[in-house]
Amino acid sequence: MGAHNSRWRPLRNALLLLAPVLLVLLVAFVIPMVYIFALSLQNEEQQFSLGNYALFLHDSYYVGILWRTIKLSFYTVLACLVFGYPVAMFMAKASGRMRGVVTFLIIAPHLISVVIRNFGWVVILGNKGWINTTLMNLGIIDKPLKLLYNELGVVIGLTDAYIVYMVLALVTSLYAVDTSLYKAAGILGASSVRKFVSITLPLSLPGILAGSTLVFSLSMSAYVTPALMGGSAVKVLPVLTYENVMITLNWPLSAALSFLLLGSTYALVTIFTKLVETRRYKEVFSGA
């Protein structure tokens, strides 16, 4: 009997320690999600129906909005990766003091509300903003460039909002790269490009995967930035869900859109993870 109790004691202690977190997850996440899913299976007369999902799948308007949401999220991941990778490489090679300065510089803007930052971009990118005014005064353009209230403006805003996650994920992987590998490659005559392709890029794949997953998931669910910088011309799924909740008051359809957004994000992230974790780089992830 004593042996039986001693075998279950670690599990019991673990459950007791996790009880507060599990309770919070149950009350704040599981129960609301179950309620929203049940609501999505009702029509406006509160009868069981799959009509909300059927409407989405058979209406090109909703499918087009989902595709735009995925496309803008992908562009945001690509922009964050292109602009964030050089910053992460610089941080990985910099001294401790310089690394701290760069970390502060990329985190500091996020201490300000995303709404204020988006209004700052409106001032910069607007028809009478700093960019268009400067280019017109220099005679480079005759009329203002359309940098706002389109897909480009949304991608710029989302990149500004989420690039910090990409940089921090990448630099974590780059810290773990053994510098002796670069010395060995140099002795064998490898160029800087060869070192990057053969050493840096493959060993940073866990960071690329983690950063891309974070940025893509956050971009798919972003509401404020697409609403402010995209306007009515660029409608994405979170904005459409909000409109159905607050304007048309169609809660069942909104619940269905929420679960379709959740399912699409989960499916795409899973597919991306499987594609990155190929046999060629399987050892990189198993050792990460």
C-alpha positions, 0 to 999 in steps of 0.5 A: 500500500505504501509503495502504491502511494509513493508511486502516485505521490509525484503525480498528485503533487504535480496536479496540485501545483498545476491546479491554479493554472488548470483552473484559469485555463478551464474558466477563461479558455476551455468553457468559453471556447466550448460555448462559442463552438456550440453557438456556431452550430445554431442559426439566428433562431437558436436551432441546431444548424450547420448553415453558418459553415455552409454559408462560408464555404459556398460564398466566394465573398467569405472565401476571398476574405479568408484568402486575403487574411492568409496572404497578408499574414504570409507577406508579414512573415516574409517581411519580418524574416527579411528585415529581422534576420540581419538584426538577429545576426548582428545581435548574435555577433555583437558585444553584450553591451551593444546587444542590450542596446539593440534589444532595447531599441526593438522592444521600446516601441512596443511599450507604446499602444499599437493604436498610437503606433498605427496613427504614427504610420498614418502620419508617415504614409498618408497622402500628405505624410512625410514620405509622399511630401519628401518625394514630391518636393524632390520632384521624384513623383507627381502625385502621392503614392498609395501607401495606406488603406491597401494591402501594403499599408496593412503589411507595413503595420503588421511587420512593425507590430510583430518583427520583434517576435521574429528577431528574438526567436532568430537570435535565440537560435543563433546564440546556440551556433558553435563559433568553431564551425565558422573557423573550421569552414574558413580553414576549408576555404568556405566563403562568407556566403557558403558559411551562411548557406551551410551553417548559419541558415540550417542551424537557425531553422528552429528560430525561423520556425518559431518566429514564423509560427508566432508572427503568422498566428498573430497576423491571422488574428490581428484586428487593430492594424488591419482596421486602421491601416487597411480601412474598408478596402482591406477586410480580413477575417477578424475585422469581419468577425467584429462587424458581425458581433457589433454591427449586424449582431449575428453572433452564430455567424461570428462564432463560426468565423472565429472557429474557421479562423482558428482551424485555418491558422492551426492547419497552416501552421501544422503544414508549415512545421511539417514542411520545414522539419524535413529529413534533411534538417531533422537532426537540427530540430531534434537537437534544438 
